[in-house]
Amino acid sequence: HLKADLMRQFDTQVNEFMDSLIEESASLGSSHVSTVFPLSDKEKSKLSELFEVNHIRTIYHMFIALLILFIFSTLVVDFIDEGRLVLEFDLLVYAFGQFPLVVVTWMCMFLSTLVVPYVLLSVWAGVYPTSNHRALWTVLAGSLLLLYQGLCLGFLPTYVVLKNGLPPASCFILILEQVRLIMKAHSFIRENVPRVLSLEPNKASKTVPQFTQYIYFLFVLGCLFYAYYIFVRLCIPQFRSISMQLFDLRAMVLCVFNSILPGVLVLFLAFFAFLHCWLNAFAEMLRFGDRMFYKDWWNSTSFANYYRTWNVVVHDWLYYYVYRDFLWMTQKRFRAAAMLVVFTVSAVVHEYVLAICFGFFYPVMFCLFMCFGMVFNFVLNDRRKGPIWNVIMWTLLFLGQGVLICLYSQEWYAQRFCPIQEPSFLDLLKPRSWTCTPQTNTAVDAH
Protein backbone atom coordinates (compact mmCIF):
# COMPACT_ATOMS: atom_id res chain seq x y z
CA HIS A 1 0.00 0.00 0.00
CA LEU A 2 2.81 2.43 0.80
CA LYS A 3 4.35 1.85 -2.62
CA ALA A 4 1.01 2.46 -4.39
CA ASP A 5 0.43 5.71 -2.43
CA LEU A 6 3.89 6.98 -3.34
CA MET A 7 3.32 6.20 -7.02
CA ARG A 8 -0.06 8.00 -7.05
CA GLN A 9 1.45 11.04 -5.31
CA PHE A 10 4.34 11.10 -7.78
CA ASP A 11 1.96 10.87 -10.78
CA THR A 12 -0.16 13.71 -9.40
CA GLN A 13 2.86 16.00 -8.96
CA VAL A 14 4.18 15.18 -12.43
CA ASN A 15 0.78 15.91 -14.00
CA GLU A 16 0.49 19.24 -12.16
CA PHE A 17 4.00 20.18 -13.24
CA MET A 18 3.28 19.35 -16.90
CA ASP A 19 -0.01 21.27 -16.84
CA SER A 20 1.65 24.38 -15.41
CA LEU A 21 4.46 24.07 -17.96
CA ILE A 22 1.98 23.88 -20.86
CA GLU A 23 0.00 26.87 -19.56
CA GLU A 24 3.17 28.91 -19.16
CA SER A 25 4.39 28.10 -22.69
CA ALA A 26 0.96 28.96 -24.11
CA SER A 27 0.94 32.31 -22.34
CA LEU A 28 4.42 33.05 -23.62
CA GLY A 29 3.36 32.20 -27.17
CA SER A 30 0.30 34.45 -27.04
CA SER A 31 2.27 37.35 -25.64
CA HIS A 32 4.84 36.93 -28.42
CA VAL A 33 2.14 36.99 -31.09
CA SER A 34 0.49 40.08 -29.68
CA THR A 35 3.71 42.08 -29.84
CA VAL A 36 4.59 42.10 -33.51
CA PHE A 37 7.16 44.87 -33.32
CA PRO A 38 8.50 45.17 -29.75
CA LEU A 39 9.82 48.68 -29.56
CA SER A 40 12.06 47.87 -26.63
CA ASP A 41 14.02 45.48 -28.87
CA LYS A 42 14.04 47.72 -31.94
CA GLU A 43 17.19 48.02 -33.98
CA LYS A 44 18.16 51.67 -34.08
CA SER A 45 19.52 53.45 -37.11
CA LYS A 46 23.28 53.84 -37.20
CA LEU A 47 23.17 57.62 -36.78
CA SER A 48 20.82 57.32 -33.80
CA GLU A 49 23.39 55.11 -32.10
CA LEU A 50 26.31 57.33 -33.09
CA PHE A 51 24.60 60.51 -31.89
CA GLU A 52 24.65 59.06 -28.38
CA VAL A 53 28.44 59.52 -28.50
CA ASN A 54 29.40 63.10 -27.64
CA HIS A 55 32.26 63.23 -30.14
CA ILE A 56 29.98 62.26 -33.04
CA ARG A 57 27.23 64.58 -31.89
CA THR A 58 29.75 67.43 -32.01
CA ILE A 59 30.08 66.84 -35.77
CA TYR A 60 26.29 67.20 -36.01
CA HIS A 61 26.57 70.49 -34.13
CA MET A 62 29.24 71.63 -36.59
CA PHE A 63 26.79 71.19 -39.48
CA ILE A 64 24.19 73.22 -37.56
CA ALA A 65 26.80 75.95 -37.07
CA LEU A 66 27.54 75.85 -40.80
CA LEU A 67 23.84 76.39 -41.52
CA ILE A 68 23.81 79.38 -39.17
CA LEU A 69 26.79 80.86 -41.04
CA PHE A 70 25.04 80.30 -44.39
CA ILE A 71 21.99 82.16 -43.11
CA PHE A 72 24.07 84.98 -41.62
CA SER A 73 26.18 85.46 -44.77
CA THR A 74 23.07 85.52 -46.97
CA LEU A 75 21.39 88.13 -44.76
CA VAL A 76 24.53 90.31 -44.67
CA VAL A 77 25.08 90.17 -48.43
CA ASP A 78 21.41 90.93 -49.11
CA PHE A 79 21.53 93.84 -46.66
CA ILE A 80 24.60 95.28 -48.39
CA ASP A 81 23.07 94.86 -51.87
CA GLU A 82 19.50 95.90 -51.09
CA GLY A 83 19.94 98.12 -48.05
CA ARG A 84 17.44 95.99 -46.10
CA LEU A 85 16.95 92.48 -44.77
CA VAL A 86 15.56 90.24 -47.51
CA LEU A 87 13.58 87.39 -45.98
CA GLU A 88 11.95 86.22 -49.20
CA PHE A 89 12.69 82.61 -50.01
CA ASP A 90 12.19 82.99 -53.74
CA LEU A 91 14.05 79.79 -54.60
CA LEU A 92 11.90 77.67 -52.27
CA VAL A 93 8.71 79.31 -53.53
CA TYR A 94 9.75 78.62 -57.12
CA ALA A 95 10.96 75.05 -56.47
CA PHE A 96 7.68 74.03 -54.79
CA GLY A 97 5.41 75.86 -57.22
CA GLN A 98 1.89 74.59 -58.06
CA PHE A 99 1.90 72.59 -54.82
CA PRO A 100 -1.92 72.11 -54.66
CA LEU A 101 -1.76 70.30 -58.01
CA VAL A 102 1.04 68.12 -56.62
CA VAL A 103 -1.07 67.21 -53.58
CA VAL A 104 -4.14 66.33 -55.67
CA THR A 105 -2.09 64.20 -58.08
CA TRP A 106 -0.35 62.43 -55.20
CA MET A 107 -3.68 61.68 -53.52
CA CYS A 108 -4.97 60.08 -56.72
CA MET A 109 -1.81 57.98 -57.02
CA PHE A 110 -1.82 56.95 -53.37
CA LEU A 111 -5.53 56.12 -53.09
CA SER A 112 -5.47 54.09 -56.30
CA THR A 113 -2.42 52.17 -55.04
CA LEU A 114 -4.26 51.65 -51.77
CA VAL A 115 -7.21 49.98 -53.50
CA VAL A 116 -6.41 48.52 -56.93
CA PRO A 117 -3.53 46.06 -56.22
CA TYR A 118 -5.19 44.74 -53.06
CA VAL A 119 -8.60 44.28 -54.71
CA LEU A 120 -7.08 42.57 -57.75
CA LEU A 121 -5.08 40.20 -55.56
CA SER A 122 -8.06 39.42 -53.33
CA VAL A 123 -10.39 38.70 -56.27
CA TRP A 124 -7.79 36.58 -58.05
CA ALA A 125 -6.92 34.65 -54.84
CA GLY A 126 -10.62 33.93 -54.22
CA VAL A 127 -11.35 32.72 -57.76
CA TYR A 128 -8.09 30.95 -58.68
CA PRO A 129 -8.29 27.82 -56.44
CA THR A 130 -11.77 26.70 -57.58
CA SER A 131 -11.68 27.89 -61.19
CA ASN A 132 -11.30 25.63 -64.20
CA HIS A 133 -9.67 28.47 -66.14
CA ARG A 134 -6.81 29.41 -63.84
CA ALA A 135 -4.52 30.60 -66.61
CA LEU A 136 -7.25 32.86 -68.02
CA TRP A 137 -7.93 34.45 -64.62
CA THR A 138 -4.19 34.92 -64.02
CA VAL A 139 -3.67 36.59 -67.40
CA LEU A 140 -6.73 38.80 -66.85
CA ALA A 141 -5.65 39.92 -63.35
CA GLY A 142 -2.06 40.44 -64.49
CA SER A 143 -3.17 42.47 -67.51
CA LEU A 144 -5.40 44.69 -65.37
CA LEU A 145 -2.55 45.22 -62.91
CA LEU A 146 -0.12 46.15 -65.71
CA LEU A 147 -2.73 48.45 -67.25
CA TYR A 148 -3.29 50.17 -63.92
CA GLN A 149 0.44 50.61 -63.26
CA GLY A 150 1.04 51.84 -66.80
CA LEU A 151 -1.77 54.41 -66.79
CA CYS A 152 -2.28 55.55 -63.18
CA LEU A 153 1.25 55.18 -61.83
CA GLY A 154 3.24 55.46 -65.06
CA PHE A 155 1.46 57.89 -67.38
CA LEU A 156 -0.53 60.12 -64.98
CA PRO A 157 2.29 61.69 -62.88
CA THR A 158 4.59 62.06 -65.89
CA TYR A 159 1.83 63.72 -67.90
CA VAL A 160 0.99 66.13 -65.04
CA VAL A 161 4.66 67.08 -64.66
CA LEU A 162 5.28 67.69 -68.37
CA LYS A 163 1.91 69.24 -69.20
CA ASN A 164 2.00 71.79 -66.38
CA GLY A 165 5.75 72.47 -66.41
CA LEU A 166 6.15 71.81 -62.69
CA PRO A 167 9.31 73.19 -61.06
CA PRO A 168 12.05 70.80 -59.83
CA ALA A 169 11.03 70.14 -56.21
CA SER A 170 7.38 69.53 -57.14
CA CYS A 171 8.56 67.23 -59.93
CA PHE A 172 10.76 65.27 -57.55
CA ILE A 173 7.84 64.74 -55.15
CA LEU A 174 5.61 63.23 -57.84
CA ILE A 175 8.25 61.24 -59.72
CA LEU A 176 9.90 59.78 -56.63
CA GLU A 177 6.48 58.86 -55.25
CA GLN A 178 5.69 57.30 -58.62
CA VAL A 179 8.78 55.09 -58.37
CA ARG A 180 8.10 54.27 -54.70
CA LEU A 181 4.48 53.26 -55.25
CA ILE A 182 5.37 51.11 -58.27
CA MET A 183 8.04 49.33 -56.21
CA LYS A 184 5.64 48.86 -53.29
CA ALA A 185 2.82 47.50 -55.46
CA HIS A 186 5.17 45.13 -57.28
CA SER A 187 6.75 43.76 -54.11
CA PHE A 188 3.32 43.31 -52.46
CA ILE A 189 2.02 41.27 -55.42
CA ARG A 190 5.32 39.42 -55.83
CA GLU A 191 5.36 38.30 -52.20
CA ASN A 192 1.75 37.13 -52.00
CA VAL A 193 1.12 35.46 -55.38
CA PRO A 194 3.48 32.50 -54.64
CA ARG A 195 1.64 31.91 -51.35
CA VAL A 196 -1.66 31.57 -53.19
CA LEU A 197 -0.11 29.21 -55.73
CA SER A 198 1.58 26.98 -53.14
CA LEU A 199 -1.25 26.34 -50.66
CA GLU A 200 -4.26 24.07 -50.78
CA PRO A 201 -7.44 25.40 -52.43
CA ASN A 202 -9.38 25.66 -49.16
CA LYS A 203 -6.58 27.69 -47.62
CA ALA A 204 -5.82 29.99 -50.52
CA SER A 205 -8.25 32.72 -49.45
CA LYS A 206 -6.48 33.02 -46.09
CA THR A 207 -3.13 33.87 -47.62
CA VAL A 208 -4.10 37.40 -48.65
CA PRO A 209 -3.05 39.82 -45.89
CA GLN A 210 -5.62 41.92 -44.08
CA PHE A 211 -6.26 45.37 -45.49
CA THR A 212 -4.75 47.06 -42.42
CA GLN A 213 -1.53 45.11 -43.00
CA TYR A 214 -1.45 46.33 -46.60
CA ILE A 215 -1.82 49.95 -45.45
CA TYR A 216 1.05 49.43 -43.02
CA PHE A 217 3.17 47.90 -45.78
CA LEU A 218 2.43 50.81 -48.12
CA PHE A 219 3.36 53.68 -45.79
CA VAL A 220 6.56 51.97 -44.81
CA LEU A 221 11.85 71.64 -42.56
CA GLY A 222 15.28 72.35 -41.54
CA CYS A 223 16.84 70.34 -44.36
CA LEU A 224 14.88 72.34 -46.94
CA PHE A 225 16.39 75.58 -45.65
CA TYR A 226 19.82 73.98 -45.60
CA ALA A 227 19.44 73.03 -49.28
CA TYR A 228 18.15 76.52 -50.03
CA TYR A 229 21.26 78.20 -48.61
CA ILE A 230 23.61 75.68 -50.25
CA PHE A 231 22.24 76.54 -53.69
CA VAL A 232 21.93 80.27 -53.02
CA ARG A 233 25.45 80.70 -51.64
CA LEU A 234 27.46 78.01 -53.47
CA CYS A 235 25.72 77.05 -56.73
CA ILE A 236 23.70 79.89 -58.23
CA PRO A 237 26.47 82.56 -58.11
CA GLN A 238 28.87 80.19 -59.86
CA PHE A 239 26.60 78.92 -62.62
CA ARG A 240 24.57 82.06 -63.31
CA SER A 241 27.55 83.48 -65.22
CA ILE A 242 27.76 80.51 -67.57
CA SER A 243 26.22 82.59 -70.37
CA MET A 244 29.23 84.93 -70.32
CA GLN A 245 31.89 82.22 -70.66
CA LEU A 246 33.03 79.97 -73.45
CA PHE A 247 33.25 76.28 -72.66
CA ASP A 248 36.84 75.00 -72.43
CA LEU A 249 38.87 72.40 -70.54
CA ARG A 250 40.07 74.83 -67.88
CA ALA A 251 36.55 76.03 -67.17
CA MET A 252 35.35 72.43 -66.90
CA VAL A 253 38.08 71.42 -64.42
CA LEU A 254 37.44 74.49 -62.27
CA CYS A 255 33.71 73.87 -62.44
CA VAL A 256 34.02 70.26 -61.26
CA PHE A 257 36.31 71.05 -58.34
CA ASN A 258 34.30 74.11 -57.30
CA SER A 259 31.19 71.92 -57.32
CA ILE A 260 32.60 69.27 -54.99
CA LEU A 261 31.72 71.14 -51.77
CA PRO A 262 28.06 71.83 -52.62
CA GLY A 263 27.81 68.33 -54.14
CA VAL A 264 29.04 66.68 -50.95
CA LEU A 265 26.75 68.84 -48.80
CA VAL A 266 23.78 67.89 -51.00
CA LEU A 267 24.77 64.21 -50.69
CA PHE A 268 24.91 64.41 -46.89
CA LEU A 269 21.70 66.42 -46.80
CA ALA A 270 19.79 63.94 -48.97
CA PHE A 271 21.02 61.05 -46.84
CA PHE A 272 20.20 62.72 -43.52
CA ALA A 273 16.85 64.19 -44.62
CA PHE A 274 15.40 61.11 -46.33
CA LEU A 275 17.16 57.93 -45.19
CA HIS A 276 17.47 59.02 -41.56
CA CYS A 277 14.88 61.68 -40.63
CA TRP A 278 12.01 60.88 -43.00
CA LEU A 279 12.10 57.07 -42.72
CA ASN A 280 12.68 57.10 -38.97
CA ALA A 281 9.80 59.56 -38.50
CA PHE A 282 7.39 57.19 -40.25
CA ALA A 283 8.88 54.22 -38.40
CA GLU A 284 8.25 56.01 -35.10
CA MET A 285 4.66 56.89 -36.02
CA LEU A 286 3.91 53.36 -37.25
CA ARG A 287 5.80 51.76 -34.33
CA PHE A 288 8.04 49.82 -36.70
CA GLY A 289 10.84 48.10 -34.82
CA ASP A 290 13.48 47.60 -37.50
CA ARG A 291 15.23 50.88 -38.32
CA MET A 292 17.95 49.42 -40.56
CA PHE A 293 17.24 51.72 -43.52
CA TYR A 294 20.97 52.13 -44.09
CA LYS A 295 24.19 50.77 -42.65
CA ASP A 296 27.60 52.27 -41.98
CA TRP A 297 28.29 53.07 -45.63
CA TRP A 298 30.78 55.75 -44.61
CA ASN A 299 33.17 53.00 -43.43
CA SER A 300 33.08 51.19 -46.78
CA THR A 301 36.43 50.23 -48.28
CA SER A 302 34.81 49.12 -51.55
CA PHE A 303 32.07 50.39 -53.79
CA ALA A 304 30.47 46.94 -53.66
CA ASN A 305 29.89 47.41 -49.92
CA TYR A 306 28.86 51.04 -50.44
CA TYR A 307 26.11 50.01 -52.87
CA ARG A 308 24.81 47.47 -50.33
CA THR A 309 24.79 49.80 -47.33
CA TRP A 310 23.92 53.28 -48.68
CA ASN A 311 20.19 52.56 -49.15
CA VAL A 312 19.27 49.16 -47.73
CA VAL A 313 15.60 49.50 -48.70
CA VAL A 314 16.30 49.95 -52.43
CA HIS A 315 19.18 47.47 -52.40
CA ASP A 316 17.01 44.74 -50.89
CA TRP A 317 14.27 45.43 -53.45
CA LEU A 318 16.72 45.17 -56.35
CA TYR A 319 18.32 42.07 -54.85
CA TYR A 320 15.09 40.12 -54.24
CA TYR A 321 12.93 41.26 -57.16
CA VAL A 322 15.51 41.84 -59.91
CA TYR A 323 18.72 39.93 -59.17
CA ARG A 324 17.23 36.78 -57.61
CA ASP A 325 14.25 36.65 -59.97
CA PHE A 326 16.62 36.94 -62.94
CA LEU A 327 18.72 34.07 -61.57
CA TRP A 328 15.55 32.04 -61.00
CA MET A 329 14.43 32.58 -64.61
CA THR A 330 17.88 31.68 -65.99
CA GLN A 331 18.38 28.78 -63.54
CA LYS A 332 21.34 30.55 -61.87
CA ARG A 333 23.53 30.42 -64.97
CA PHE A 334 24.21 34.11 -65.64
CA ARG A 335 25.21 35.87 -62.42
CA ALA A 336 27.22 38.54 -64.23
CA ALA A 337 24.25 39.26 -66.49
CA ALA A 338 21.99 39.48 -63.42
CA MET A 339 24.30 42.08 -61.89
CA LEU A 340 24.33 43.99 -65.19
CA VAL A 341 20.52 44.00 -65.22
CA VAL A 342 20.47 45.39 -61.66
CA PHE A 343 22.83 48.23 -62.58
CA THR A 344 20.85 48.93 -65.75
CA VAL A 345 17.51 49.12 -63.92
CA SER A 346 18.98 51.39 -61.24
CA ALA A 347 20.69 53.64 -63.81
CA VAL A 348 17.59 53.92 -66.01
CA VAL A 349 15.32 54.80 -63.07
CA HIS A 350 17.76 57.41 -61.72
CA GLU A 351 18.16 59.00 -65.14
CA TYR A 352 14.39 58.92 -65.74
CA VAL A 353 13.78 60.79 -62.47
CA LEU A 354 16.38 63.46 -63.27
CA ALA A 355 15.30 63.87 -66.91
CA ILE A 356 11.63 64.40 -66.01
CA CYS A 357 12.34 66.67 -63.04
CA PHE A 358 14.96 68.85 -64.75
CA GLY A 359 13.14 68.96 -68.07
CA PHE A 360 16.07 67.86 -70.23
CA PHE A 361 17.93 64.69 -71.19
CA TYR A 362 21.57 64.69 -70.14
CA PRO A 363 22.58 61.11 -69.17
CA VAL A 364 25.41 61.97 -66.78
CA MET A 365 23.96 59.86 -63.97
CA PHE A 366 23.35 56.94 -66.36
CA CYS A 367 26.95 57.02 -67.59
CA LEU A 368 28.34 57.21 -64.05
CA PHE A 369 26.24 54.22 -63.03
CA MET A 370 26.82 52.04 -66.07
CA CYS A 371 30.48 52.89 -66.73
CA PHE A 372 32.29 53.95 -63.57
CA GLY A 373 29.82 52.30 -61.20
CA MET A 374 30.22 48.90 -62.84
CA VAL A 375 34.02 49.20 -63.03
CA PHE A 376 34.37 50.30 -59.40
CA ASN A 377 32.04 47.51 -58.28
CA PHE A 378 34.50 44.92 -59.62
CA VAL A 379 37.82 46.76 -59.11
CA LEU A 380 37.06 48.14 -55.63
CA ASN A 381 35.44 44.93 -54.38
CA ASP A 382 35.12 43.39 -50.92
CA ARG A 383 38.69 42.08 -51.00
CA ARG A 384 39.93 45.65 -50.64
CA LYS A 385 40.56 46.29 -46.95
CA GLY A 386 42.35 48.95 -44.99
CA PRO A 387 42.03 52.71 -44.47
CA ILE A 388 43.60 53.61 -47.82
CA TRP A 389 40.68 52.06 -49.70
CA ASN A 390 38.21 54.02 -47.62
CA VAL A 391 40.12 57.20 -48.59
CA ILE A 392 39.98 56.17 -52.26
CA MET A 393 36.25 55.48 -52.00
CA TRP A 394 35.56 58.92 -50.47
CA THR A 395 37.79 60.65 -53.04
CA LEU A 396 35.95 59.08 -55.96
CA LEU A 397 32.59 59.75 -54.32
CA PHE A 398 33.43 63.44 -53.83
CA LEU A 399 34.65 63.72 -57.42
CA GLY A 400 31.47 62.09 -58.72
CA GLN A 401 29.30 64.54 -56.80
CA GLY A 402 31.28 67.44 -58.27
CA VAL A 403 30.77 66.09 -61.79
CA LEU A 404 27.01 65.72 -61.24
CA ILE A 405 26.49 69.20 -59.79
CA CYS A 406 28.72 70.84 -62.41
CA LEU A 407 27.31 69.23 -65.54
CA TYR A 408 23.63 69.31 -64.54
CA SER A 409 23.89 72.94 -63.38
CA GLN A 410 25.61 73.97 -66.62
CA GLU A 411 22.92 72.25 -68.66
CA TRP A 412 20.13 73.81 -66.53
CA TYR A 413 21.31 77.35 -67.23
CA ALA A 414 22.18 76.58 -70.86
CA GLN A 415 18.60 75.42 -71.41
CA ARG A 416 17.37 78.80 -70.17
CA PHE A 417 19.97 81.09 -71.74
CA CYS A 418 20.05 79.35 -75.14
CA PRO A 419 16.48 78.20 -75.86
CA ILE A 420 15.50 76.63 -79.17
CA GLN A 421 12.08 77.67 -80.47
CA GLU A 422 11.28 74.49 -82.41
CA PRO A 423 13.76 71.81 -81.31
CA SER A 424 14.10 68.65 -83.36
CA PHE A 425 14.40 65.21 -81.78
CA LEU A 426 18.19 65.42 -82.13
CA ASP A 427 18.17 68.79 -80.36
CA LEU A 428 16.36 67.23 -77.41
CA LEU A 429 19.04 64.53 -77.11
CA LYS A 430 22.05 66.81 -77.59
CA PRO A 431 23.23 68.71 -74.48
CA ARG A 432 22.56 72.43 -74.89
CA SER A 433 25.63 73.38 -72.83
CA TRP A 434 27.88 72.02 -75.59
CA THR A 435 26.70 74.64 -78.09
CA CYS A 436 25.58 77.53 -75.89
CA THR A 437 27.84 80.52 -76.65
CA PRO A 438 27.88 84.17 -75.57
CA GLN A 439 26.90 85.27 -79.08
CA THR A 440 23.73 83.17 -78.95
CA ASN A 441 22.91 84.50 -75.50
CA THR A 442 23.27 88.10 -76.69
CA ALA A 443 20.89 87.42 -79.54
CA VAL A 444 18.41 85.85 -77.21
CA ASP A 445 18.67 88.67 -74.67
CA ALA A 446 18.12 91.24 -77.42
CA HIS A 447 14.77 89.68 -78.16
Secondary structure as the mmCIF struct_conf table of DSSP 4:
data_model
#
loop_
_struct_conf.conf_type_id
_struct_conf.id
_struct_conf.beg_label_comp_id
_struct_conf.beg_label_asym_id
_struct_conf.beg_label_seq_id
_struct_conf.end_label_comp_id
_struct_conf.end_label_asym_id
_struct_conf.end_label_seq_id
HELX_RH_AL_P HELX_RH_AL_P1 LEU A 2 SER A 34
BEND BEND1 VAL A 36 PHE A 37
HELX_RH_3T_P HELX_RH_3T_P1 LEU A 39 ASP A 41
STRN STRN1 GLU A 43 GLU A 43
HELX_RH_AL_P HELX_RH_AL_P2 LYS A 46 LEU A 50
TURN_TY1_P TURN_TY1_P1 PHE A 51 GLU A 52
BEND BEND2 VAL A 53 VAL A 53
HELX_RH_AL_P HELX_RH_AL_P3 ASN A 54 GLU A 82
BEND BEND3 GLY A 83 ARG A 84
HELX_RH_AL_P HELX_RH_AL_P4 ASP A 90 ALA A 95
TURN_TY1_P TURN_TY1_P2 PHE A 96 GLN A 98
HELX_RH_AL_P HELX_RH_AL_P5 PHE A 99 VAL A 127
HELX_RH_3T_P HELX_RH_3T_P2 TYR A 128 THR A 130
BEND BEND4 ASN A 132 ASN A 132
HELX_RH_AL_P HELX_RH_AL_P6 ARG A 134 TYR A 148
HELX_RH_PI_P HELX_RH_PI_P1 GLN A 149 PHE A 155
HELX_RH_AL_P HELX_RH_AL_P7 LEU A 156 ASN A 164
TURN_TY1_P TURN_TY1_P3 GLY A 165 GLY A 165
HELX_RH_AL_P HELX_RH_AL_P8 PRO A 168 SER A 198
BEND BEND5 LEU A 199 LEU A 199
HELX_RH_3T_P HELX_RH_3T_P3 PRO A 201 LYS A 206
BEND BEND6 THR A 207 VAL A 208
HELX_LH_PP_P HELX_LH_PP_P1 PRO A 209 GLN A 210
HELX_RH_AL_P HELX_RH_AL_P9 PHE A 211 PHE A 219
HELX_RH_AL_P HELX_RH_AL_P10 GLY A 222 ILE A 230
HELX_RH_PI_P HELX_RH_PI_P2 PHE A 231 CYS A 235
HELX_RH_AL_P HELX_RH_AL_P11 ILE A 236 PHE A 239
HELX_RH_3T_P HELX_RH_3T_P4 ARG A 240 MET A 244
BEND BEND7 GLN A 245 GLN A 245
HELX_RH_AL_P HELX_RH_AL_P12 LEU A 249 ASN A 258
TURN_TY1_P TURN_TY1_P4 SER A 259 SER A 259
HELX_RH_AL_P HELX_RH_AL_P13 ILE A 260 ALA A 270
HELX_RH_PI_P HELX_RH_PI_P3 PHE A 271 TRP A 278
HELX_RH_AL_P HELX_RH_AL_P14 LEU A 279 MET A 285
TURN_TY1_P TURN_TY1_P5 LEU A 286 ARG A 287
STRN STRN2 ASP A 290 ASP A 290
BEND BEND8 PHE A 293 PHE A 293
HELX_RH_3T_P HELX_RH_3T_P5 TRP A 297 ASN A 299
BEND BEND9 THR A 301 SER A 302
HELX_RH_AL_P HELX_RH_AL_P15 PHE A 303 TRP A 310
HELX_RH_AL_P HELX_RH_AL_P16 VAL A 312 LEU A 318
HELX_RH_PI_P HELX_RH_PI_P4 TYR A 319 TYR A 323
HELX_RH_AL_P HELX_RH_AL_P17 ARG A 324 MET A 329
TURN_TY1_P TURN_TY1_P6 THR A 330 LYS A 332
HELX_RH_AL_P HELX_RH_AL_P18 ARG A 335 PHE A 358
TURN_TY1_P TURN_TY1_P7 GLY A 359 GLY A 359
BEND BEND10 PHE A 360 PHE A 360
TURN_TY1_P TURN_TY1_P8 PRO A 363 PRO A 363
HELX_RH_AL_P HELX_RH_AL_P19 VAL A 364 CYS A 367
HELX_RH_PI_P HELX_RH_PI_P5 LEU A 368 GLY A 373
HELX_RH_AL_P HELX_RH_AL_P20 MET A 374 VAL A 379
BEND BEND11 LEU A 380 LEU A 380
TURN_TY1_P TURN_TY1_P9 ASP A 382 ARG A 383
BEND BEND12 GLY A 386 GLY A 386
HELX_RH_AL_P HELX_RH_AL_P21 PRO A 387 PHE A 417
BEND BEND13 CYS A 418 CYS A 418
BEND BEND14 GLN A 421 GLU A 422
HELX_RH_AL_P HELX_RH_AL_P22 PHE A 425 LEU A 429
BEND BEND15 LYS A 430 LYS A 430
HELX_RH_3T_P HELX_RH_3T_P6 ARG A 432 TRP A 434
TURN_TY1_P TURN_TY1_P10 THR A 435 THR A 435
HELX_RH_AL_P HELX_RH_AL_P23 PRO A 438 ALA A 446
#
